[in-house]
């Protein structure tokens, strides 16, 4: 899956991979945008709103598709971008702050939290 490859590349060299960070954020926001899954009962039950539904669904799908090593990589990404003291968080915040994302009212922390929730729920 493209998101997994982008995450791996970003974690390898965060400062040289800001474009990957932008792509990851875009994927998190737009995943399943045209599909009906964004209105499914699982999202309602989890308390996920429409703006963060793509991130949640991507987390669920990655949890179902990835092996243990890949899941640890994704979990490392989540931890890194949630910790404001890391270089990964700095680069990711800069990528998420692009005007195109601000116009859509994106909230980086809430989107990553939804992604992490979907990842956790998908592993159950």
C-alpha positions in Angstrom: 0.0 0.0 0.0 1.2 3.5 -0.9 0.7 4.9 2.6 3.0 2.2 4.1 5.8 2.9 1.6 5.5 6.7 2.2 5.7 6.1 6.0 8.8 3.9 5.6 10.5 6.5 3.3 9.6 9.4 5.7 10.9 7.6 8.8 14.2 6.8 7.0 15.1 10.5 6.4 12.4 12.9 7.7 14.2 16.1 6.8 14.8 15.0 3.3 11.3 13.6 2.9 8.9 16.5 3.5 7.1 15.7 0.2 6.4 12.2 1.7 5.0 13.8 4.8 2.8 16.0 2.6 1.6 12.9 0.7 1.0 11.0 4.0 -1.1 13.8 5.3 -3.0 14.1 2.1 -3.7 10.3 2.1 -4.9 10.5 5.7 -7.4 13.2 4.8 -8.6 11.8 1.5 -8.6 8.1 2.0 -12.0 6.6 1.0 -13.3 10.1 0.2 -15.5 8.9 -2.6 -16.7 5.7 -0.8 -19.6 5.0 1.5 -17.3 3.7 4.2 -17.0 7.2 5.7 -20.6 6.9 6.7 -20.4 3.4 8.2 -21.6 2.4 11.6 -18.1 1.6 12.8 -17.1 5.2 12.5 -20.2 6.4 14.3 -19.6 3.8 17.1 -16.0 5.0 17.4 -17.1 8.7 17.5 -15.1 9.6 14.4 -16.4 12.5 12.4 -16.3 12.8 8.6 -13.2 15.0 8.5 -11.1 12.3 10.3 -12.8 9.2 8.8 -10.2 8.7 6.1 -7.4 8.5 8.7 -9.4 6.1 10.9 -10.3 3.8 7.9 -6.7 3.8 6.7 -5.5 2.8 10.1 -8.0 -0.1 10.1 -7.0 -1.2 6.7 -3.3 -1.1 7.4 -3.8 -3.1 10.6 -5.5 -5.7 8.5 -3.0 -5.8 5.7 0.4 -5.4 7.5 2.5 -8.0 9.2 4.0 -7.5 12.6 7.2 -5.7 11.4 5.1 -3.4 9.2 2.7 -2.6 12.0 5.6 -1.7 14.3 6.9 0.7 11.6 3.5 2.3 11.4 3.3 2.5 15.2 6.7 4.1 15.3 5.5 6.7 12.8 2.5 7.5 15.0 4.6 7.9 18.1 7.1 10.0 16.3 4.7 12.5 14.8 2.7 12.7 18.0 5.8 13.7 20.0 6.4 17.4 19.3 10.0 17.0 20.5 11.0 14.8 17.5 12.2 16.0 14.1 9.6 13.8 12.5 6.8 15.8 14.3 8.4 19.1 13.2 8.6 18.0 9.5 5.1 16.5 9.6 3.6 19.6 11.2 5.2 21.8 8.6 3.8 19.5 5.8 0.3 19.5 7.4 0.4 23.3 7.7 0.4 23.9 3.9 -2.4 26.3 2.9 -4.3 23.6 0.9 -4.7 21.7 4.1 -5.5 24.7 6.3 -8.4 25.7 4.0 -10.0 22.3 4.7 -9.7 22.9 8.4 -7.4 20.0 9.0 -6.3 19.3 12.5 -3.0 17.4 12.4 -3.2 16.0 16.0 -6.8 14.9 15.6 -6.1 13.2 12.3 -3.2 11.3 13.7 -5.3 10.3 16.7 -8.0 9.0 14.4 -5.4 7.1 12.4 -4.0 5.6 15.6 -7.5 4.7 16.8 -8.2 2.9 13.5 -4.9 1.1 13.7 -5.7 -0.1 17.2 -9.3 -1.1 16.4 -8.1 -2.9 13.3 -5.8 -5.1 15.3 -8.6 -6.4 17.6 
